[in-house]
Amino acid sequence: MVSTRFRPKDLKLARCHIVKAAHRVADQEMVIRKLSLKGRPSGLAYELLGRLYDDQRRKLDRLKLIEAMVEVKAPSCTGALHHPGTPAPPCAIVRSCVIVLPDRQSPTPCSETDGRPYLL
């Protein structure tokens, strides 16, 4: 059995890959929506969307593996004070179908049937 050591850098890279995969899925869903509005065949677009979902699922599984192996060091209580008004950390996995961000004009769409997580 091969032992793999993961570093926090690997965790950061895996999170970036998840974000890119989520963007690809959202873009493909918009393409399918446009094709259906125009009445054009979208069979190939659905096949690509299925492959993108599989790719995103594999990347999410890898992220979970890396998160389980990497020990994320939390700041000590004496070194950092927690303020109730501070925002959440920049990377958080969200399991909602619509993500509302204050700095964007529109929410990120996702499929309501899946509830797949998106990384912010």
ABEGO torsion letter per residue (X at the ends): XBBBBBBAAAAAAAAAAAAAAAAAAAAAAAAAAAAAAAGBBAAAAAAAAAAAAAAAAAAAAAAAAAAAABBBBBBBAAABBBBAABBBBABBBBABABBBBAABABBBBBBAAAGBBBBX
